[in-house]
Amino acid sequence: MARVIICRHGNTFDKGDLVRRVGARTDLALSKSGIKQANFLAEQFSPLKSGYNFSKAYCSTLQRTKSTCSYILSRGHTAVTPNFLNFLKEIDYGPDENKLESDVIERIGKKAIELWDSSSTPPQGWLVEPDQIISSWKLFLKSLSDTNDDILVVTSNGIARFLFEAVDNIEIDIQRKLNTACFGLVKVSQGITTLKSWNNKCIE
């Protein structure tokens, strides 16, 4: 049985910053609080504390996911080199890319944001192909069917949320949104994929 940890990168903004909607075309580094979160994740997933021994790791080419992944691997998983997968990159927010969140809400409305959070229905203008993302998740998880490995995946919220349509079973009732530096667990056993937990917060 493979155990797959799906983790969202750490913060790219700190308290007091003007928050923007950061997507695929905006390559921000982790903020100070994001680095702190990544270190907490690294401590939490150290082999002695967690019982996880990652044999493979995957992330996107964006700084925020690469850095978070590297921090986690630095605590006891140093033999693992991250692999980059294109589908793990964040979605493109179209006309709302890198815009202030207040301006985004003004353009599309709060209901559109609520619909995105609850059912992953993209607002008008956002460049996202749900079927393609879901298919990529399915293919990725299927590739782990014959392994008994612990796998680390670091991605963004816009990609992680579509995991709900990609797995065979969901054992939890929870929001799709994956908060920064939070993680979920998918188990892959005999070709069957099960979402066991989601939006778990790192222990600070």
N, CA and C atoms as a LAMMPS dump frame, in Angstrom:
ITEM: TIMESTEP
0
ITEM: NUMBER OF ATOMS
612
ITEM: BOX BOUNDS ff ff ff
-5.0000000000000000e+02 5.0000000000000000e+02
-5.0000000000000000e+02 5.0000000000000000e+02
-5.0000000000000000e+02 5.0000000000000000e+02
ITEM: ATOMS id mol type element x y z
1 1 1 N 0.836 -1.199 0
2 1 2 C 0 0 0
3 1 3 C 0.872 1.251 0
4 2 1 N 0.577 2.171 -0.898
5 2 2 C 1.286 3.448 -0.942
6 2 3 C 0.552 4.478 -0.092
7 3 1 N 1.32 5.292 0.622
8 3 2 C 0.758 6.408 1.376
9 3 3 C 1.241 7.699 0.724
10 4 1 N 0.285 8.515 0.3
11 4 2 C 0.621 9.739 -0.437
12 4 3 C 0.203 10.953 0.388
13 5 1 N 1.172 11.746 0.78
14 5 2 C 0.896 12.993 1.488
15 5 3 C 0.78 14.117 0.461
16 6 1 N -0.391 14.755 0.419
17 6 2 C -0.63 15.886 -0.479
18 6 3 C -0.552 17.154 0.365
19 7 1 N 0.424 17.986 0.111
20 7 2 C 0.672 19.157 0.944
21 7 3 C 0.591 20.445 0.115
22 8 1 N -0.02 21.46 0.694
23 8 2 C -0.008 22.773 0.051
24 8 3 C 1.206 23.558 0.557
25 9 1 N 1.777 24.338 -0.32
26 9 2 C 2.938 25.163 0.033
27 9 3 C 2.608 26.136 1.171
28 10 1 N 3.637 26.702 1.774
29 10 2 C 3.461 27.673 2.848
30 10 3 C 3.052 29.045 2.333
31 11 1 N 2.854 29.959 3.262
32 11 2 C 2.41 31.317 2.932
33 11 3 C 3.365 32.039 1.986
34 12 1 N 2.779 32.881 1.155
35 12 2 C 3.572 33.801 0.333
36 12 3 C 3.319 35.247 0.751
37 13 1 N 2.451 35.432 1.731
38 13 2 C 2.182 36.754 2.307
39 13 3 C 2.231 36.648 3.824
40 14 1 N 2.607 37.748 4.453
41 14 2 C 2.623 37.802 5.907
42 14 3 C 1.512 38.71 6.421
43 15 1 N 1.274 38.662 7.711
44 15 2 C 0.247 39.492 8.326
45 15 3 C 0.518 40.961 8.022
46 16 1 N -0.51 41.649 7.548
47 16 2 C -0.373 43.057 7.205
48 16 3 C -0.115 43.308 5.736
49 17 1 N 0.292 42.27 4.999
50 17 2 C 0.504 42.408 3.552
51 17 3 C -0.831 42.508 2.827
52 18 1 N -0.819 43.156 1.674
53 18 2 C -1.996 43.169 0.812
54 18 3 C -2.019 41.858 0.038
55 19 1 N -3.014 41.036 0.312
56 19 2 C -3.076 39.691 -0.275
57 19 3 C -3.566 39.754 -1.712
58 20 1 N -2.854 39.072 -2.58
59 20 2 C -3.21 38.991 -3.993
60 20 3 C -3.536 37.551 -4.364
61 21 1 N -4.257 37.391 -5.464
62 21 2 C -4.596 36.039 -5.944
63 21 3 C -3.452 35.564 -6.83
64 22 1 N -2.637 34.706 -6.263
65 22 2 C -1.395 34.28 -6.901
66 22 3 C -1.604 32.947 -7.611
67 23 1 N -1.384 32.934 -8.927
68 23 2 C -1.592 31.731 -9.714
69 23 3 C -0.341 31.26 -10.424
70 24 1 N -0.541 30.603 -11.556
71 24 2 C 0.556 29.961 -12.28
72 24 3 C 1.571 30.944 -12.838
73 25 1 N 1.137 32.174 -13.129
74 25 2 C 2.042 33.154 -13.747
75 25 3 C 2.747 34.046 -12.737
76 26 1 N 2.497 33.807 -11.456
77 26 2 C 3.098 34.638 -10.414
78 26 3 C 3.947 33.754 -9.511
79 27 1 N 5.252 33.857 -9.667
80 27 2 C 6.162 32.936 -8.984
81 27 3 C 6.763 33.596 -7.742
82 28 1 N 6 33.613 -6.665
83 28 2 C 6.463 34.214 -5.418
84 28 3 C 7.223 33.203 -4.565
85 29 1 N 8.188 33.724 -3.823
86 29 2 C 8.893 32.897 -2.844
87 29 3 C 8.062 32.807 -1.567
88 30 1 N 8.416 31.89 -0.704
89 30 2 C 7.765 31.817 0.6
90 30 3 C 8.052 33.088 1.395
91 31 1 N 7.051 33.56 2.11
92 31 2 C 7.241 34.702 3
93 31 3 C 7.898 34.218 4.297
94 32 1 N 8.143 35.132 5.228
95 32 2 C 8.752 34.743 6.505
96 32 3 C 7.888 33.716 7.237
97 33 1 N 6.573 33.978 7.246
98 33 2 C 5.679 33.02 7.916
99 33 3 C 5.603 31.712 7.139
100 34 1 N 5.752 31.785 5.811
101 34 2 C 5.739 30.584 4.983
102 34 3 C 6.944 29.697 5.246
103 35 1 N 8.101 30.324 5.447
104 35 2 C 9.307 29.565 5.786
105 35 3 C 9.142 28.891 7.148
106 36 1 N 8.537 29.621 8.071
107 36 2 C 8.273 29.055 9.4
108 36 3 C 7.351 27.847 9.289
109 37 1 N 6.303 27.974 8.466
110 37 2 C 5.384 26.854 8.258
111 37 3 C 6.097 25.651 7.65
112 38 1 N 6.953 25.918 6.654
113 38 2 C 7.679 24.834 5.99
114 38 3 C 8.582 24.1 6.978
115 39 1 N 9.18 24.838 7.895
116 39 2 C 10.011 24.206 8.921
117 39 3 C 9.181 23.357 9.876
118 40 1 N 7.987 23.833 10.216
119 40 2 C 7.093 23.037 11.063
120 40 3 C 6.701 21.739 10.353
121 41 1 N 6.4 21.843 9.055
122 41 2 C 6.062 20.645 8.282
123 41 3 C 7.238 19.676 8.247
124 42 1 N 8.435 20.222 8.054
125 42 2 C 9.633 19.387 8.011
126 42 3 C 9.816 18.624 9.317
127 43 1 N 9.593 19.315 10.42
128 43 2 C 9.72 18.673 11.731
129 43 3 C 8.645 17.604 11.91
130 44 1 N 7.427 17.93 11.483
131 44 2 C 6.314 16.996 11.653
132 44 3 C 6.507 15.723 10.848
133 45 1 N 7.092 15.853 9.647
134 45 2 C 7.245 14.689 8.779
135 45 3 C 8.638 14.066 8.845
136 46 1 N 9.405 14.422 9.858
137 46 2 C 10.677 13.728 10.038
138 46 3 C 10.373 12.257 10.333
139 47 1 N 11.177 11.342 9.822
140 47 2 C 10.877 9.911 9.962
141 47 3 C 10.635 9.448 11.396
142 48 1 N 11.429 9.942 12.328
143 48 2 C 11.287 9.495 13.713
144 48 3 C 9.975 9.949 14.335
145 49 1 N 9.514 11.138 13.965
146 49 2 C 8.279 11.664 14.543
147 49 3 C 7.038 11.132 13.856
148 50 1 N 7.112 11.001 12.531
149 50 2 C 5.904 10.711 11.752
150 50 3 C 5.734 9.253 11.361
151 51 1 N 6.844 8.538 11.271
152 51 2 C 6.771 7.179 10.746
153 51 3 C 6.766 7.138 9.231
154 52 1 N 6.846 8.316 8.608
155 52 2 C 6.918 8.379 7.146
156 52 3 C 8.374 8.403 6.715
157 53 1 N 8.65 7.663 5.65
158 53 2 C 9.992 7.642 5.07
159 53 3 C 9.831 7.816 3.565
160 54 1 N 9.817 9.058 3.126
161 54 2 C 9.52 9.348 1.722
162 54 3 C 10.591 8.782 0.794
163 55 1 N 10.134 8.014 -0.185
164 55 2 C 11.052 7.469 -1.181
165 55 3 C 11.033 8.293 -2.462
166 56 1 N 9.943 9.056 -2.654
167 56 2 C 9.826 9.931 -3.82
168 56 3 C 9.094 11.2 -3.411
169 57 1 N 9.378 12.281 -4.135
170 57 2 C 8.703 13.553 -3.871
171 57 3 C 8.428 14.255 -5.192
172 58 1 N 7.284 14.925 -5.238
173 58 2 C 6.863 15.615 -6.463
174 58 3 C 6.36 17.012 -6.108
175 59 1 N 6.639 17.963 -6.988
176 59 2 C 6.139 19.323 -6.815
177 59 3 C 6.135 20.009 -8.176
178 60 1 N 5.738 21.276 -8.198
179 60 2 C 5.782 22.052 -9.438
180 60 3 C 7.095 22.829 -9.48
181 61 1 N 7.286 23.602 -10.525
182 61 2 C 8.507 24.4 -10.657
183 61 3 C 8.39 25.754 -9.969
184 62 1 N 7.246 26.068 -9.393
185 62 2 C 7.076 27.34 -8.697
186 62 3 C 7.903 27.354 -7.41
187 63 1 N 8.494 28.51 -7.114
188 63 2 C 9.361 28.628 -5.938
189 63 3 C 8.683 28.16 -4.656
190 64 1 N 7.425 28.546 -4.491
191 64 2 C 6.738 28.256 -3.228
192 64 3 C 6.555 26.764 -2.983
193 65 1 N 6.352 25.995 -4.059
194 65 2 C 6.214 24.547 -3.877
195 65 3 C 7.582 23.871 -3.776
196 66 1 N 8.538 24.332 -4.565
197 66 2 C 9.882 23.755 -4.502
198 66 3 C 10.493 23.948 -3.116
199 67 1 N 10.355 25.159 -2.589
200 67 2 C 10.95 25.45 -1.281
201 67 3 C 10.293 24.636 -0.175
202 68 1 N 8.962 24.587 -0.187
203 68 2 C 8.256 23.807 0.835
204 68 3 C 8.675 22.344 0.775
205 69 1 N 8.754 21.812 -0.424
206 69 2 C 9.167 20.419 -0.614
207 69 3 C 10.589 20.2 -0.096
208 70 1 N 11.483 21.124 -0.42
209 70 2 C 12.883 20.988 0.004
210 70 3 C 13.031 21.035 1.518
211 71 1 N 12.275 21.927 2.157
212 71 2 C 12.319 21.993 3.623
213 71 3 C 11.887 20.664 4.239
214 72 1 N 10.798 20.099 3.73
215 72 2 C 10.299 18.836 4.28
216 72 3 C 11.325 17.719 4.106
217 73 1 N 11.919 17.653 2.931
218 73 2 C 12.882 16.586 2.649
219 73 3 C 14.178 16.752 3.44
220 74 1 N 14.45 17.975 3.892
221 74 2 C 15.715 18.243 4.586
222 74 3 C 15.805 17.566 5.949
223 75 1 N 14.668 17.131 6.488
224 75 2 C 14.665 16.486 7.805
225 75 3 C 14.511 14.977 7.66
226 76 1 N 15.59 14.329 7.311
227 76 2 C 15.586 12.876 7.308
228 76 3 C 15.253 12.219 5.986
229 77 1 N 15.011 13.042 4.955
230 77 2 C 14.688 12.472 3.636
231 77 3 C 15.653 13.017 2.577
232 78 1 N 16.883 13.29 2.972
233 78 2 C 17.826 14.01 2.11
234 78 3 C 18.262 13.224 0.88
235 79 1 N 18.024 11.931 0.87
236 79 2 C 18.407 11.131 -0.3
237 79 3 C 17.413 11.29 -1.444
238 80 1 N 16.286 11.959 -1.172
239 80 2 C 15.219 12.101 -2.169
240 80 3 C 15.361 13.431 -2.904
241 81 1 N 15.319 13.37 -4.23
242 81 2 C 15.355 14.57 -5.065
243 81 3 C 13.963 14.82 -5.626
244 82 1 N 13.425 16.037 -5.477
245 82 2 C 12.073 16.314 -5.981
246 82 3 C 11.965 16.151 -7.492
247 83 1 N 10.87 15.585 -7.929
248 83 2 C 10.54 15.493 -9.351
249 83 3 C 9.497 16.551 -9.667
250 84 1 N 9.649 17.221 -10.814
251 84 2 C 8.714 18.268 -11.204
252 84 3 C 7.645 17.711 -12.141
253 85 1 N 6.386 17.944 -11.795
254 85 2 C 5.264 17.53 -12.637
255 85 3 C 4.476 18.768 -13.043
256 86 1 N 4.257 18.929 -14.346
257 86 2 C 3.594 20.133 -14.854
258 86 3 C 2.197 20.322 -14.281
259 87 1 N 1.467 19.23 -14.081
260 87 2 C 0.074 19.378 -13.664
261 87 3 C -0.056 19.882 -12.223
262 88 1 N 1.031 19.822 -11.461
263 88 2 C 0.989 20.286 -10.075
264 88 3 C 1.114 21.8 -9.949
265 89 1 N 1.377 22.473 -11.063
266 89 2 C 1.467 23.932 -11.047
267 89 3 C 0.082 24.521 -10.805
268 90 1 N 0.04 25.679 -10.181
269 90 2 C -1.231 26.326 -9.867
270 90 3 C -1.995 26.683 -11.139
271 91 1 N -3.312 26.894 -11.008
272 91 2 C -4.114 27.31 -12.154
273 91 3 C -3.803 28.764 -12.495
274 92 1 N -4.245 29.181 -13.671
275 92 2 C -4.075 30.563 -14.132
276 92 3 C -5.373 31.312 -13.845
277 93 1 N -5.274 32.372 -13.076
278 93 2 C -6.469 33.12 -12.692
279 93 3 C -6.908 34.16 -13.721
280 94 1 N -6.362 34.065 -14.925
281 94 2 C -6.822 34.929 -16.01
282 94 3 C -6.714 36.4 -15.654
283 95 1 N -7.81 37.165 -15.819
284 95 2 C -7.773 38.602 -15.533
285 95 3 C -7.57 38.925 -14.055
286 96 1 N -7.705 37.921 -13.192
287 96 2 C -7.543 38.136 -11.753
288 96 3 C -6.161 37.74 -11.242
289 97 1 N -5.297 37.286 -12.148
290 97 2 C -3.952 36.864 -11.758
291 97 3 C -3.18 38.016 -11.113
292 98 1 N -2.681 37.75 -9.909
293 98 2 C -1.862 38.696 -9.144
294 98 3 C -2.591 39.993 -8.799
295 99 1 N -3.912 39.957 -8.825
296 99 2 C -4.707 41.126 -8.445
297 99 3 C -5.055 41.047 -6.956
298 100 1 N -5.271 42.217 -6.36
299 100 2 C -5.689 42.246 -4.964
300 100 3 C -6.967 41.433 -4.789
301 101 1 N -7.04 40.691 -3.705
302 101 2 C -8.209 39.838 -3.484
303 101 3 C -9.493 40.659 -3.435
304 102 1 N -9.41 41.86 -2.906
305 102 2 C -10.588 42.734 -2.86
306 102 3 C -11.061 43.107 -4.262
307 103 1 N -10.116 43.294 -5.186
308 103 2 C -10.472 43.61 -6.574
309 103 3 C -11.074 42.397 -7.276
310 104 1 N -10.57 41.218 -6.941
311 104 2 C -11.104 39.984 -7.533
312 104 3 C -12.559 39.799 -7.12
313 105 1 N -12.834 39.995 -5.844
314 105 2 C -14.207 39.851 -5.346
315 105 3 C -15.122 40.881 -5.988
316 106 1 N -14.594 42.074 -6.188
317 106 2 C -15.396 43.122 -6.827
318 106 3 C -15.754 42.735 -8.262
319 107 1 N -14.827 42.058 -8.957
320 107 2 C -15.072 41.689 -10.357
321 107 3 C -16.035 40.524 -10.484
322 108 1 N -15.825 39.464 -9.698
323 108 2 C -16.614 38.244 -9.908
324 108 3 C -17.698 38.027 -8.855
325 109 1 N -17.592 38.713 -7.711
326 109 2 C -18.601 38.575 -6.665
327 109 3 C -18.275 37.48 -5.66
328 110 1 N -18.795 37.636 -4.446
329 110 2 C -18.537 36.669 -3.378
330 110 3 C -19.131 35.294 -3.682
331 111 1 N -20.274 35.275 -4.371
332 111 2 C -20.919 33.992 -4.666
333 111 3 C -20.041 33.12 -5.558
334 112 1 N -19.34 33.756 -6.505
335 112 2 C -18.455 32.999 -7.394
336 112 3 C -17.307 32.378 -6.604
337 113 1 N -16.78 33.114 -5.634
338 113 2 C -15.716 32.583 -4.78
339 113 3 C -16.243 31.431 -3.932
340 114 1 N -17.444 31.602 -3.384
341 114 2 C -18.052 30.547 -2.565
342 114 3 C -18.287 29.283 -3.385
343 115 1 N -18.696 29.449 -4.637
344 115 2 C -18.93 28.303 -5.517
345 115 3 C -17.618 27.598 -5.847
346 116 1 N -16.578 28.367 -6.034
347 116 2 C -15.251 27.804 -6.28
348 116 3 C -14.786 27.001 -5.058
349 117 1 N -15.002 27.555 -3.873
350 117 2 C -14.567 26.879 -2.653
351 117 3 C -15.375 25.619 -2.359
352 118 1 N -16.657 25.636 -2.701
353 118 2 C -17.524 24.506 -2.351
354 118 3 C -17.545 23.401 -3.394
355 119 1 N -17.473 23.771 -4.671
356 119 2 C -17.614 22.757 -5.725
357 119 3 C -16.55 22.833 -6.809
358 120 1 N -15.572 23.739 -6.651
359 120 2 C -14.486 23.909 -7.626
360 120 3 C -14.988 24.318 -9.004
361 121 1 N -16.093 25.059 -9.039
362 121 2 C -16.589 25.616 -10.297
363 121 3 C -15.836 26.909 -10.584
364 122 1 N -15.045 26.957 -11.669
365 122 2 C -14.21 28.135 -11.922
366 122 3 C -15.041 29.367 -12.29
367 123 1 N -14.724 30.523 -11.721
368 123 2 C -15.38 31.768 -12.117
369 123 3 C -15.049 32.12 -13.569
370 124 1 N -15.856 32.952 -14.15
371 124 2 C -15.66 33.36 -15.54
372 124 3 C -14.294 34.024 -15.71
373 125 1 N -13.566 33.568 -16.711
374 125 2 C -12.278 34.165 -17.03
375 125 3 C -11.081 33.411 -16.497
376 126 1 N -11.287 32.568 -15.489
377 126 2 C -10.167 31.792 -14.968
378 126 3 C -9.821 30.676 -15.949
379 127 1 N -8.524 30.458 -16.152
380 127 2 C -8.058 29.483 -17.135
381 127 3 C -7.739 28.165 -16.43
382 128 1 N -8.738 27.322 -16.356
383 128 2 C -8.586 26.048 -15.651
384 128 3 C -9.393 24.98 -16.377
385 129 1 N -8.8 23.799 -16.524
386 129 2 C -9.459 22.675 -17.183
387 129 3 C -9.62 21.541 -16.165
388 130 1 N -10.741 21.529 -15.449
389 130 2 C -10.946 20.532 -14.396
390 130 3 C -10.753 19.094 -14.86
391 131 1 N -11.309 18.734 -16.015
392 131 2 C -11.214 17.346 -16.483
393 131 3 C -9.764 16.926 -16.683
394 132 1 N -8.961 17.841 -17.191
395 132 2 C -7.551 17.529 -17.426
396 132 3 C -6.799 17.351 -16.103
397 133 1 N -7.093 18.206 -15.143
398 133 2 C -6.439 18.092 -13.833
399 133 3 C -6.841 16.789 -13.146
400 134 1 N -8.122 16.47 -13.191
401 134 2 C -8.622 15.232 -12.575
402 134 3 C -7.971 14.011 -13.219
403 135 1 N -7.888 14.026 -14.543
404 135 2 C -7.257 12.921 -15.266
405 135 3 C -5.79 12.768 -14.868
406 136 1 N -5.098 13.886 -14.712
407 136 2 C -3.683 13.842 -14.315
408 136 3 C -3.521 13.262 -12.916
409 137 1 N -4.409 13.64 -12.006
410 137 2 C -4.376 13.065 -10.659
411 137 3 C -4.594 11.552 -10.713
412 138 1 N -5.582 11.126 -11.494
413 138 2 C -5.885 9.698 -11.591
414 138 3 C -4.695 8.91 -12.132
415 139 1 N -4.074 9.423 -13.181
416 139 2 C -2.921 8.741 -13.775
417 139 3 C -1.758 8.679 -12.791
418 140 1 N -1.55 9.769 -12.082
419 140 2 C -0.46 9.807 -11.104
420 140 3 C -0.686 8.774 -10.003
421 141 1 N -1.878 8.755 -9.437
422 141 2 C -2.17 7.811 -8.354
423 141 3 C -2.14 6.363 -8.845
424 142 1 N -2.614 6.154 -10.071
425 142 2 C -2.593 4.804 -10.642
426 142 3 C -1.167 4.29 -10.783
427 143 1 N -0.24 5.196 -11.062
428 143 2 C 1.162 4.796 -11.232
429 143 3 C 1.776 4.279 -9.932
430 144 1 N 1.091 4.513 -8.817
431 144 2 C 1.598 4.083 -7.514
432 144 3 C 0.952 2.79 -7.03
433 145 1 N 0.122 2.188 -7.866
434 145 2 C -0.674 1.022 -7.46
435 145 3 C 0.159 -0.152 -6.976
436 146 1 N 1.317 -0.351 -7.573
437 146 2 C 2.118 -1.528 -7.245
438 146 3 C 3.257 -1.224 -6.279
439 147 1 N 3.168 -0.096 -5.585
440 147 2 C 4.238 0.265 -4.662
441 147 3 C 3.75 0.214 -3.218
442 148 1 N 4.704 0.175 -2.319
443 148 2 C 4.422 0.269 -0.886
444 148 3 C 5.178 1.46 -0.296
445 149 1 N 5.298 2.495 -1.1
446 149 2 C 6.132 3.632 -0.74
447 149 3 C 5.356 4.732 -0.029
448 150 1 N 6.104 5.585 0.66
449 150 2 C 5.586 6.848 1.165
450 150 3 C 5.982 7.929 0.164
451 151 1 N 4.988 8.666 -0.317
452 151 2 C 5.195 9.647 -1.382
453 151 3 C 4.801 11.028 -0.88
454 152 1 N 5.621 12.032 -1.187
455 152 2 C 5.31 13.418 -0.85
456 152 3 C 4.952 14.183 -2.118
457 153 1 N 3.836 14.902 -2.067
458 153 2 C 3.422 15.77 -3.17
459 153 3 C 3.167 17.161 -2.6
460 154 1 N 3.819 18.17 -3.165
461 154 2 C 3.587 19.555 -2.749
462 154 3 C 3.031 20.322 -3.937
463 155 1 N 1.875 20.921 -3.751
464 155 2 C 1.204 21.603 -4.852
465 155 3 C 0.483 22.842 -4.332
466 156 1 N -0.457 23.338 -5.12
467 156 2 C -1.21 24.539 -4.778
468 156 3 C -2.686 24.197 -4.605
469 157 1 N -3.412 25.093 -3.981
470 157 2 C -4.817 24.853 -3.664
471 157 3 C -5.673 24.617 -4.905
472 158 1 N -5.403 25.373 -5.975
473 158 2 C -6.208 25.246 -7.188
474 158 3 C -6.104 23.888 -7.848
475 159 1 N -5.009 23.187 -7.596
476 159 2 C -4.802 21.845 -8.146
477 159 3 C -5.25 20.78 -7.151
478 160 1 N -4.903 20.971 -5.893
479 160 2 C -5.198 19.962 -4.866
480 160 3 C -6.688 19.684 -4.734
481 161 1 N -7.516 20.705 -4.875
482 161 2 C -8.962 20.555 -4.655
483 161 3 C -9.616 19.554 -5.604
484 162 1 N -9.021 19.32 -6.771
485 162 2 C -9.619 18.397 -7.739
486 162 3 C -9.306 16.934 -7.43
487 163 1 N -8.536 16.712 -6.381
488 163 2 C -8.272 15.342 -5.947
489 163 3 C -9.56 14.638 -5.535
490 164 1 N -10.545 15.413 -5.084
491 164 2 C -11.815 14.834 -4.634
492 164 3 C -12.519 14.06 -5.757
493 165 1 N -12.351 14.515 -7.006
494 165 2 C -12.958 13.812 -8.146
495 165 3 C -12.074 12.694 -8.676
496 166 1 N -10.834 12.631 -8.213
497 166 2 C -9.881 11.681 -8.782
498 166 3 C -9.781 10.378 -8.002
499 167 1 N -10.188 10.393 -6.738
500 167 2 C -10.053 9.182 -5.913
501 167 3 C -11.313 8.323 -5.988
502 168 1 N -11.149 7.049 -5.632
503 168 2 C -12.285 6.115 -5.651
504 168 3 C -13.181 6.276 -4.426
505 169 1 N -12.565 6.526 -3.283
506 169 2 C -13.323 6.627 -2.03
507 169 3 C -12.893 7.854 -1.238
508 170 1 N -13.849 8.457 -0.539
509 170 2 C -13.563 9.578 0.358
510 170 3 C -14.134 9.23 1.725
511 171 1 N -13.283 9.174 2.723
512 171 2 C -13.717 8.744 4.053
513 171 3 C -13.978 9.907 5.006
514 172 1 N -14 11.114 4.468
515 172 2 C -14.191 12.294 5.304
516 172 3 C -15.216 13.211 4.662
517 173 1 N -15.811 14.068 5.471
518 173 2 C -16.734 15.084 4.982
519 173 3 C -16.133 16.435 5.343
520 174 1 N -15.516 17.076 4.377
521 174 2 C -14.744 18.28 4.666
522 174 3 C -14.676 19.155 3.422
523 175 1 N -14.352 20.42 3.617
524 175 2 C -14.207 21.36 2.504
525 175 3 C -13.102 20.914 1.553
526 176 1 N -13.22 21.332 0.315
527 176 2 C -12.209 20.993 -0.673
528 176 3 C -10.937 21.822 -0.502
529 177 1 N -11.122 23.039 -0.021
530 177 2 C -9.987 23.95 0.067
531 177 3 C -8.909 23.376 0.974
532 178 1 N -7.669 23.452 0.485
533 178 2 C -6.517 23.03 1.276
534 178 3 C -5.764 24.289 1.689
535 179 1 N -5.78 24.595 2.967
536 179 2 C -5.143 25.813 3.455
537 179 3 C -3.627 25.731 3.337
538 180 1 N -2.972 26.885 3.401
539 180 2 C -1.52 26.899 3.266
540 180 3 C -0.868 26.052 4.351
541 181 1 N 0.13 25.281 3.932
542 181 2 C 0.905 24.407 4.82
543 181 3 C 0.061 23.331 5.486
544 182 1 N -1.098 23.034 4.913
545 182 2 C -1.92 21.92 5.396
546 182 3 C -1.773 20.737 4.439
547 183 1 N -2.216 19.576 4.873
548 183 2 C -1.969 18.378 4.074
549 183 3 C -3.091 17.366 4.239
550 184 1 N -3.117 16.428 3.3
551 184 2 C -4.059 15.324 3.343
552 184 3 C -3.34 14.024 3.058
553 185 1 N -4.054 12.927 3.245
554 185 2 C -3.476 11.6 3.028
555 185 3 C -4.349 10.791 2.089
556 186 1 N -3.73 10.258 1.034
557 186 2 C -4.382 9.321 0.129
558 186 3 C -3.656 7.983 0.239
559 187 1 N -4.427 6.92 0.41
560 187 2 C -3.845 5.584 0.405
561 187 3 C -4.201 4.887 -0.901
562 188 1 N -3.213 4.214 -1.477
563 188 2 C -3.405 3.484 -2.728
564 188 3 C -3.136 2.01 -2.452
565 189 1 N -4.189 1.199 -2.524
566 189 2 C -4.066 -0.222 -2.211
567 189 3 C -4.778 -1.053 -3.269
568 190 1 N -4.028 -1.921 -3.94
569 190 2 C -4.573 -2.804 -4.98
570 190 3 C -5.348 -2 -6.028
571 191 1 N -4.809 -0.86 -6.381
572 191 2 C -5.411 -0.035 -7.425
573 191 3 C -6.56 0.839 -6.966
574 192 1 N -6.948 0.741 -5.698
575 192 2 C -8.047 1.542 -5.154
576 192 3 C -7.474 2.724 -4.376
577 193 1 N -7.966 3.916 -4.697
578 193 2 C -7.466 5.125 -4.044
579 193 3 C -8.496 5.654 -3.045
580 194 1 N -8.028 5.97 -1.85
581 194 2 C -8.922 6.432 -0.783
582 194 3 C -8.352 7.681 -0.126
583 195 1 N -9.173 8.726 -0.092
584 195 2 C -8.792 9.939 0.622
585 195 3 C -9.125 9.738 2.097
586 196 1 N -8.086 9.637 2.922
587 196 2 C -8.264 9.307 4.336
588 196 3 C -8.404 10.543 5.22
589 197 1 N -7.709 11.611 4.867
590 197 2 C -7.78 12.836 5.664
591 197 3 C -7.449 14.028 4.778
592 198 1 N -7.82 15.226 5.247
593 198 2 C -7.655 16.421 4.414
594 198 3 C -7.576 17.669 5.292
595 199 1 N -6.808 18.612 4.829
596 199 2 C -6.669 19.924 5.474
597 199 3 C -6.17 19.817 6.914
598 200 1 N -5.282 18.855 7.14
599 200 2 C -4.639 18.727 8.446
600 200 3 C -3.605 19.835 8.612
601 201 1 N -3.631 20.488 9.74
602 201 2 C -2.708 21.586 9.992
603 201 3 C -1.414 21.068 10.584
604 202 1 N -0.295 21.655 10.147
605 202 2 C 0.984 21.272 10.732
606 202 3 C 1.009 21.688 12.203
607 203 1 N 1.68 20.905 13.007
608 203 2 C 1.751 21.157 14.446
609 203 3 C 2.817 22.204 14.718
610 204 1 N 2.413 23.314 15.313
611 204 2 C 3.361 24.404 15.578
612 204 3 C 3.821 24.374 17.033
